[in-house]
């Protein structure tokens, strides 16, 4: 798996920052030739080594063989960043046996950082063990989030972003959910949340975060599922506080209103 991810990462770097052609899958959901080439390469390597396994990838969908094993492939997580020359993206690959993700990795070729984990085997960054942070006060934490590619769809996350920003040291929006989850795993972030992610976005990163000592649930604290539309990850120490904040925000309690730009218009 490691060699496949590194090979795909090298392919991405061959195309990075070269003004490659961009296609649109929706109003703002990008796909590039690099996405397609990377996924084709990964599928080819998996098929050669494990020909009977299912593969679910972002670009080509599901190859269903009826196997107990399924691979989740995001050949380029952070396509918008990649297309604009912004160096935050990765290759994400995970393997599921029946209902359990048993291995996952995320490779960031711009930093040569390989995050990896196996079920009950711990989490690693470039073969060195990693662990979540020990921050236990929300006001001292740094957390991450993401926003949907489909901008015309109503999404409440701008409200969550505003409220959580007021309650933490800050919120970062890097543009790669897989890397955000890995950053929770290694302590660069203390928490992360996002709406409407797909299984290929989360399968590897969630396992890595959990194996590093983190906690991952839905926004109500229920068990995280790959088909869940809610992802909340943390170092564990902050999880209950984040859940309480989410429930308060959903209920509209203690919510600071978004600033009205008209209030500032006369002060410009």
Secondary structure as the mmCIF struct_conf table of DSSP 4:
data_model
#
loop_
_struct_conf.conf_type_id
_struct_conf.id
_struct_conf.beg_label_comp_id
_struct_conf.beg_label_asym_id
_struct_conf.beg_label_seq_id
_struct_conf.end_label_comp_id
_struct_conf.end_label_asym_id
_struct_conf.end_label_seq_id
HELX_RH_AL_P HELX_RH_AL_P1 UNK A 2 UNK A 15
TURN_TY1_P TURN_TY1_P1 UNK A 16 UNK A 17
BEND BEND1 UNK A 18 UNK A 18
STRN STRN1 UNK A 22 UNK A 24
BEND BEND2 UNK A 25 UNK A 28
STRN STRN2 UNK A 30 UNK A 32
HELX_RH_AL_P HELX_RH_AL_P2 UNK A 33 UNK A 49
TURN_TY1_P TURN_TY1_P2 UNK A 51 UNK A 52
BEND BEND3 UNK A 53 UNK A 53
STRN STRN3 UNK A 54 UNK A 57
TURN_TY1_P TURN_TY1_P3 UNK A 58 UNK A 60
STRN STRN4 UNK A 61 UNK A 63
BEND BEND4 UNK A 68 UNK A 68
STRN STRN5 UNK A 69 UNK A 77
TURN_TY1_P TURN_TY1_P4 UNK A 78 UNK A 78
HELX_RH_AL_P HELX_RH_AL_P3 UNK A 79 UNK A 83
TURN_TY1_P TURN_TY1_P5 UNK A 84 UNK A 85
BEND BEND5 UNK A 87 UNK A 87
STRN STRN6 UNK A 90 UNK A 97
TURN_TY1_P TURN_TY1_P6 UNK A 98 UNK A 99
STRN STRN7 UNK A 100 UNK A 108
TURN_TY1_P TURN_TY1_P7 UNK A 109 UNK A 112
STRN STRN8 UNK A 113 UNK A 118
TURN_TY1_P TURN_TY1_P8 UNK A 119 UNK A 120
BEND BEND6 UNK A 121 UNK A 121
STRN STRN9 UNK A 123 UNK A 125
TURN_TY1_P TURN_TY1_P9 UNK A 126 UNK A 127
STRN STRN10 UNK A 128 UNK A 129
HELX_RH_3T_P HELX_RH_3T_P1 UNK A 138 UNK A 140
STRN STRN11 UNK A 142 UNK A 145
BEND BEND7 UNK A 149 UNK A 149
TURN_TY1_P TURN_TY1_P10 UNK A 151 UNK A 152
BEND BEND8 UNK A 153 UNK A 153
TURN_TY1_P TURN_TY1_P11 UNK A 156 UNK A 156
HELX_RH_AL_P HELX_RH_AL_P4 UNK A 157 UNK A 167
BEND BEND9 UNK A 168 UNK A 169
STRN STRN12 UNK A 170 UNK A 172
BEND BEND10 UNK A 175 UNK A 175
HELX_RH_AL_P HELX_RH_AL_P5 UNK A 177 UNK A 186
TURN_TY1_P TURN_TY1_P12 UNK A 187 UNK A 187
BEND BEND11 UNK A 188 UNK A 188
BEND BEND12 UNK A 190 UNK A 190
STRN STRN13 UNK A 191 UNK A 195
BEND BEND13 UNK A 196 UNK A 196
HELX_RH_AL_P HELX_RH_AL_P6 UNK A 199 UNK A 211
TURN_TY1_P TURN_TY1_P13 UNK A 212 UNK A 213
STRN STRN14 UNK A 215 UNK A 217
TURN_TY1_P TURN_TY1_P14 UNK A 219 UNK A 220
BEND BEND14 UNK A 221 UNK A 221
HELX_LH_PP_P HELX_LH_PP_P1 UNK A 222 UNK A 222
STRN STRN15 UNK A 223 UNK A 223
HELX_LH_PP_P HELX_LH_PP_P2 UNK A 224 UNK A 224
TURN_TY1_P TURN_TY1_P15 UNK A 226 UNK A 227
BEND BEND15 UNK A 229 UNK A 229
STRN STRN16 UNK A 230 UNK A 234
BEND BEND16 UNK A 236 UNK A 236
TURN_TY1_P TURN_TY1_P16 UNK A 237 UNK A 238
HELX_RH_AL_P HELX_RH_AL_P7 UNK A 239 UNK A 251
TURN_TY1_P TURN_TY1_P17 UNK A 252 UNK A 252
BEND BEND17 UNK A 254 UNK A 254
HELX_LH_PP_P HELX_LH_PP_P3 UNK A 255 UNK A 260
TURN_TY1_P TURN_TY1_P18 UNK A 261 UNK A 261
HELX_RH_AL_P HELX_RH_AL_P8 UNK A 262 UNK A 265
TURN_TY1_P TURN_TY1_P19 UNK A 266 UNK A 267
#
